[in-house]
Amino acid sequence: MKAKNSDFARGLPQGALSARIFFFCGPDEAGASAAAARVAAALPDAGDRVEIAGADLKRDPALLGDEARSSSLFGGQRHIWVRASGDEAHDALQILIETGEAGAGTAAPVLVVATSATDKSRTAKLLEKRKDALVAMFHPPDLGSVASAVRAMADTAGLRLGGDLAERIARASGLDVRLAQSEVTKLALYCDADPQSPKPATPEDHAAIGATTEEDGLAPLVNAVLGGELNRIAGEVHRLRELGLNPVGVALALERRAAQLAQITARIGAGGKIQALGPGEKMQLGIFFKEERAITHQFERMSQPASRGSRETRLDRVIPRLVQLHRTLLANSQIAELLLAQELAEIARFAAKR
């Protein structure tokens, strides 16, 4: 069966848990991973989580069947989580299906999150018509869809979000639904909310937990790179690795901030002043109080000429470079962290030039 990313906005698609093999693909790795986590949490008896790299399955396709039909250390249930690139898991899944049909026995649920794959890939074609499999493709989210997902998360947690708070949380998370879920969870704890005792949440409540949530998000890294803060890059890259943030997600966050700076430039010009904008104009451009200082600093850096005498701004050079970085990371998932770290340093140096 097939599903869309919108089917996961407020829960699981109908009949999803009747499947035993799940294939989540598309350019939005964060959304795919969040959907896989939601499925894993909803499994009747998920048991232990066994992680396998797609590259390992490509080298040894029989490994998946061995793990899926093995018992956990203490004899309980388990589910298999595969992080793959493209069709790395195709042969392993085909063998798992064929051996199962030949009487090899019941296998544990298998969840595959495949970057660089689409619903037209060989793996998707293998699974999409099977009743025991689910294929879902996730496209890069927009602000409206993530804000809607945040509202659904808040409903589940017993939070009532007022005003533009859902959009603010979506922006603060860099449109990454995993980080948004983390923010909603913290907000629910702060407000002492639960489904049996719903509580309202205000922008002031969100601001109160802001120092904590910021450390978990992408904003500090984005601010350091586009603000040319070279002394912070090494620490932010280290934090990126510690938190396991996805390199493609980081590139998307940088692209979104660059696009926001481009919108500001279109409104006020490269020589304009953000401080001269009214509150309503700032809100239209996504400039919220907590972020205004960082965005102003980045705008001032990025609106400077790319080189002496050039009509191009630094932002004109950075935007296509970020787009190329995104493509490079998708095509080189095995060394994505290294490629990302190198490019972040280069962009920060460019932004820091006097």
C-alpha positions as CSV (number, residue, x, y, z in Angstrom):
1,M,0.0,0.0,0.0
2,K,1.0,3.6,-0.5
3,A,0.6,6.7,1.7
4,K,1.4,10.4,1.5
5,N,3.3,12.5,4.1
6,S,0.0,14.3,4.8
7,D,-1.5,11.0,5.9
8,F,0.9,11.1,8.9
9,A,0.0,14.7,9.9
10,R,-2.5,13.6,12.6
11,G,-1.5,10.0,13.2
12,L,-1.1,6.9,11.2
13,P,-2.7,6.1,7.8
14,Q,-5.6,3.7,8.1
15,G,-4.4,0.1,8.1
16,A,-0.8,1.0,8.5
17,L,-0.2,-1.3,11.4
18,S,-1.3,-4.3,9.4
19,A,2.0,-3.9,7.4
20,R,5.2,-5.6,8.4
21,I,7.6,-3.7,6.1
22,F,7.7,0.1,6.0
23,F,9.6,2.1,3.4
24,F,9.9,5.8,4.1
25,C,11.6,7.8,1.3
26,G,11.8,11.2,-0.3
27,P,13.9,14.4,0.2
28,D,12.5,15.2,3.7
29,E,14.5,12.8,5.8
30,A,13.3,14.4,9.0
31,G,9.6,13.8,8.1
32,A,10.4,10.2,7.0
33,S,12.3,9.5,10.3
34,A,9.5,11.1,12.4
35,A,6.9,8.9,10.6
36,A,9.0,5.8,11.2
37,A,9.3,6.7,14.9
38,R,5.6,7.1,15.1
39,V,5.0,3.7,13.6
40,A,7.5,2.1,15.9
41,A,5.8,3.7,18.9
42,A,2.4,2.4,17.8
43,L,3.5,-1.2,17.2
44,P,1.6,-3.5,19.6
45,D,4.8,-5.2,20.8
46,A,7.7,-3.3,19.4
47,G,10.3,-4.8,21.7
48,D,14.0,-4.0,21.1
49,R,15.1,-1.8,18.3
50,V,17.9,-3.3,16.1
51,E,19.6,-0.8,13.8
52,I,21.2,-1.8,10.5
53,A,22.9,0.4,8.0
54,G,21.8,0.2,4.4
55,A,25.4,-0.3,3.3
56,D,25.7,-3.4,5.5
57,L,22.6,-4.9,3.8
58,K,24.0,-4.1,0.4
59,R,27.1,-6.1,1.2
60,D,25.1,-8.9,2.9
61,P,21.5,-9.0,1.8
62,A,20.8,-12.1,3.9
63,L,21.6,-10.2,7.1
64,L,18.1,-8.6,7.2
65,G,16.3,-11.9,7.3
66,D,18.7,-13.3,9.9
67,E,18.1,-10.3,12.2
68,A,14.4,-10.1,11.6
69,R,13.8,-13.8,12.5
70,S,16.1,-13.8,15.5
71,S,15.0,-13.3,19.1
72,S,16.3,-10.5,21.3
73,L,18.9,-11.2,24.0
74,F,16.2,-11.9,26.5
75,G,13.8,-13.7,24.2
76,G,11.4,-10.8,23.6
77,Q,10.2,-9.1,20.5
78,R,12.2,-6.8,18.3
79,H,11.8,-4.5,15.3
80,I,14.4,-3.6,12.7
81,W,15.3,0.0,11.8
82,V,17.3,0.5,8.6
83,R,18.9,3.7,7.5
84,A,19.6,3.4,3.8
85,S,20.5,5.5,0.8
86,G,18.6,4.9,-2.4
87,D,18.0,1.2,-3.1
88,E,20.6,-0.2,-0.7
89,A,17.9,-2.3,1.0
90,H,16.2,-3.6,-2.1
91,D,17.9,-7.0,-2.4
92,A,17.7,-7.6,1.4
93,L,13.9,-6.9,1.4
94,Q,13.4,-9.1,-1.7
95,I,15.2,-12.0,0.1
96,L,13.2,-11.4,3.3
97,I,9.9,-11.6,1.3
98,E,10.9,-14.6,-0.8
99,T,12.1,-16.6,2.2
100,G,9.0,-15.7,4.2
101,E,6.8,-16.9,1.3
102,A,8.8,-20.1,1.3
103,G,8.0,-20.8,4.9
104,A,11.0,-19.4,6.8
105,G,8.7,-18.0,9.5
106,T,7.4,-14.7,10.8
107,A,9.8,-11.8,10.7
108,A,9.9,-8.8,13.0
109,P,8.6,-5.5,11.6
110,V,11.1,-3.7,9.4
111,L,11.2,0.0,9.0
112,V,13.4,1.5,6.3
113,V,14.2,5.2,6.1
114,A,15.8,5.7,2.7
115,T,17.4,9.1,1.7
116,S,17.9,9.7,-2.0
117,A,15.1,7.2,-2.8
118,T,11.6,8.0,-4.2
119,D,8.3,6.2,-4.6
120,K,9.5,5.4,-8.1
121,S,12.6,3.5,-6.9
122,R,13.0,-0.3,-7.3
123,T,12.4,-0.8,-3.6
124,A,9.2,1.2,-3.7
125,K,8.0,-0.8,-6.7
126,L,8.8,-4.0,-4.9
127,L,6.6,-3.1,-1.9
128,E,3.9,-0.7,-3.0
129,K,1.3,-3.4,-4.1
130,R,1.8,-5.7,-1.2
131,K,-0.8,-5.7,1.6
132,D,1.9,-6.4,4.2
133,A,4.0,-3.3,3.2
134,L,3.6,0.4,3.3
135,V,5.5,2.9,1.1
136,A,5.4,6.6,1.9
137,M,7.3,9.5,0.3
138,F,8.0,12.7,2.2
139,H,8.5,16.0,0.4
140,P,10.2,19.1,2.0
141,P,7.7,20.7,4.3
142,D,6.4,24.2,4.2
143,L,5.6,26.4,7.2
144,G,1.9,25.7,7.0
145,S,2.2,21.9,7.0
146,V,4.7,21.9,9.9
147,A,2.6,24.3,11.9
148,S,-0.4,22.0,11.3
149,A,1.7,19.1,12.5
150,V,2.7,21.1,15.6
151,R,-1.0,21.7,16.4
152,A,-1.6,18.0,16.1
153,M,1.3,17.3,18.5
154,A,0.0,19.8,20.9
155,D,-3.5,18.3,20.8
156,T,-2.0,14.9,21.7
157,A,0.0,16.4,24.5
158,G,-2.9,18.3,25.9
159,L,-1.7,21.8,24.9
160,R,-3.9,24.5,23.4
161,L,-1.8,26.7,21.3
162,G,-3.0,30.3,20.7
163,G,-2.1,32.9,18.1
164,D,0.9,32.2,15.9
165,L,2.6,29.9,18.4
166,A,2.4,26.8,16.3
167,E,4.1,28.7,13.4
168,R,6.7,30.1,15.8
169,I,7.5,26.6,17.0
170,A,7.7,25.4,13.4
171,R,10.2,28.2,12.5
172,A,12.3,27.7,15.7
173,S,12.6,24.0,14.7
174,G,13.8,24.8,11.2
175,L,10.7,23.0,9.9
176,D,12.1,19.8,11.3
177,V,9.2,17.8,12.8
178,R,11.5,15.9,15.1
179,L,12.8,19.0,16.8
180,A,9.2,20.5,16.8
181,Q,8.1,17.4,18.7
182,S,10.8,18.0,21.2
183,E,9.7,21.6,21.7
184,V,6.1,20.6,22.2
185,T,7.0,17.9,24.7
186,K,9.1,20.5,26.7
187,L,6.3,23.0,26.5
188,A,3.7,20.5,27.8
189,L,6.0,19.7,30.7
190,Y,6.5,23.4,31.5
191,C,2.7,24.0,31.4
192,D,1.9,20.8,33.3
193,A,-0.4,19.7,30.5
194,D,-1.6,16.2,29.6
195,P,-4.5,14.9,27.5
196,Q,-6.7,14.4,30.5
197,S,-5.9,17.9,31.8
198,P,-5.4,20.2,28.8
199,K,-3.7,23.6,29.4
200,P,-3.3,26.7,27.2
201,A,0.2,27.7,26.1
202,T,1.3,31.2,25.3
203,P,4.2,32.8,23.4
204,E,5.5,33.8,26.9
205,D,5.6,30.1,27.9
206,H,7.5,29.2,24.8
207,A,10.0,32.1,25.4
208,A,10.5,30.8,29.0
209,I,11.8,27.5,27.7
210,G,13.6,29.1,24.8
211,A,17.1,28.8,26.3
212,T,16.7,25.1,26.6
213,T,15.0,24.4,23.3
214,E,17.5,26.6,21.4
215,E,20.3,24.3,22.5
216,D,18.4,21.3,20.9
217,G,17.7,23.1,17.6
218,L,19.5,24.1,14.4
219,A,19.3,27.8,15.0
220,P,22.7,28.2,16.8
221,L,24.5,26.4,13.9
222,V,22.6,28.4,11.3
223,N,23.4,31.7,13.1
224,A,27.1,30.8,13.5
225,V,27.6,29.9,9.8
226,L,25.7,32.7,8.1
227,G,26.9,35.2,10.7
228,G,30.5,34.4,10.1
229,E,31.2,33.4,13.7
230,L,34.2,31.3,13.1
231,N,35.0,30.7,16.7
232,R,31.7,28.9,17.2
233,I,31.8,26.6,14.1
234,A,33.9,23.7,15.7
235,G,31.7,23.6,18.7
236,E,28.5,23.6,16.7
237,V,29.7,20.8,14.4
238,H,30.6,18.8,17.5
239,R,27.1,19.4,18.9
240,L,25.6,18.4,15.5
241,R,27.3,15.0,15.8
242,E,26.4,14.5,19.4
243,L,22.7,15.2,18.8
244,G,22.8,13.1,15.6
245,L,21.2,15.9,13.5
246,N,20.8,14.9,9.9
247,P,23.2,16.7,7.5
248,V,20.5,17.2,4.9
249,G,18.3,18.7,7.6
250,V,21.0,21.1,8.5
251,A,21.5,22.1,4.8
252,L,17.7,22.7,4.5
253,A,17.7,24.9,7.6
254,L,20.5,27.0,6.0
255,E,18.6,27.2,2.7
256,R,15.5,28.4,4.5
257,R,17.3,31.1,6.4
258,A,19.1,32.2,3.2
259,A,15.7,32.3,1.5
260,Q,14.4,34.4,4.4
261,L,17.3,36.9,4.0
262,A,16.5,37.0,0.3
263,Q,12.9,38.0,1.1
264,I,14.1,40.7,3.4
265,T,16.5,42.0,0.7
266,A,13.6,42.1,-1.8
267,R,11.6,44.1,0.7
268,I,14.1,46.7,1.9
269,G,17.1,46.4,-0.5
270,A,20.6,45.4,0.3
271,G,21.3,48.7,2.0
272,G,18.1,48.8,4.0
273,K,17.7,48.5,7.8
274,I,15.7,45.8,9.5
275,Q,15.3,48.1,12.5
276,A,13.2,50.4,10.3
277,L,10.6,47.8,9.7
278,G,7.3,47.9,11.6
279,P,6.2,45.0,13.9
280,G,3.7,43.8,11.3
281,E,6.3,43.8,8.5
282,K,8.7,41.9,10.7
283,M,6.1,39.2,11.4
284,Q,5.3,38.9,7.7
285,L,9.1,38.3,7.0
286,G,9.3,35.8,9.9
287,I,11.5,38.0,12.0
288,F,10.5,37.3,15.6
289,F,11.9,39.1,18.7
290,K,14.1,36.3,19.8
291,E,15.7,35.9,16.4
292,E,15.8,39.6,15.3
293,R,19.4,40.3,16.5
294,A,20.8,37.2,14.8
295,I,18.9,37.8,11.6
296,T,19.9,41.5,11.5
297,H,23.6,40.5,11.9
298,Q,23.3,37.9,9.1
299,F,21.5,40.3,6.8
300,E,24.3,42.9,7.3
301,R,26.9,40.3,6.5
302,M,25.2,38.7,3.5
303,S,24.1,42.0,1.9
304,Q,27.7,43.1,1.5
305,P,29.3,42.8,-2.0
306,A,30.6,39.4,-2.8
307,S,34.0,40.9,-3.8
308,R,35.3,44.4,-4.2
309,G,33.5,46.2,-7.0
310,S,31.0,43.3,-7.5
311,R,27.3,43.9,-8.1
312,E,26.6,40.5,-6.5
313,T,26.0,40.3,-2.8
314,R,27.4,37.5,-0.7
315,L,23.9,36.1,-0.4
316,D,23.8,35.8,-4.3
317,R,26.9,33.6,-4.0
318,V,25.8,31.6,-0.9
319,I,22.3,30.6,-2.1
320,P,23.4,28.5,-5.2
321,R,26.2,27.0,-3.0
322,L,23.7,25.8,-0.4
323,V,21.5,24.3,-3.2
324,Q,24.6,22.4,-4.5
325,L,25.5,21.4,-1.0
326,H,22.0,19.8,-0.5
327,R,22.4,17.8,-3.7
328,T,25.9,16.7,-2.8
329,L,24.8,15.5,0.6
330,L,21.9,13.5,-0.9
331,A,24.3,11.8,-3.4
332,N,27.0,11.1,-0.8
333,S,25.2,10.0,2.4
334,Q,28.1,7.9,3.7
335,I,30.4,10.9,4.0
336,A,27.7,13.5,4.4
337,E,28.9,14.7,7.9
338,L,32.4,15.4,6.6
339,L,31.3,17.2,3.5
340,L,28.9,19.3,5.6
341,A,31.5,20.3,8.1
342,Q,33.9,21.4,5.3
343,E,31.3,23.4,3.6
344,L,30.0,25.1,6.8
345,A,33.5,26.2,7.5
346,E,33.9,27.6,4.0
347,I,30.6,29.5,4.1
348,A,31.4,30.9,7.6
349,R,34.8,32.2,6.4
350,F,33.1,33.8,3.4
351,A,30.6,35.5,5.7
352,A,33.3,36.6,8.1
353,K,35.4,38.5,5.4
354,R,36.0,42.2,6.1
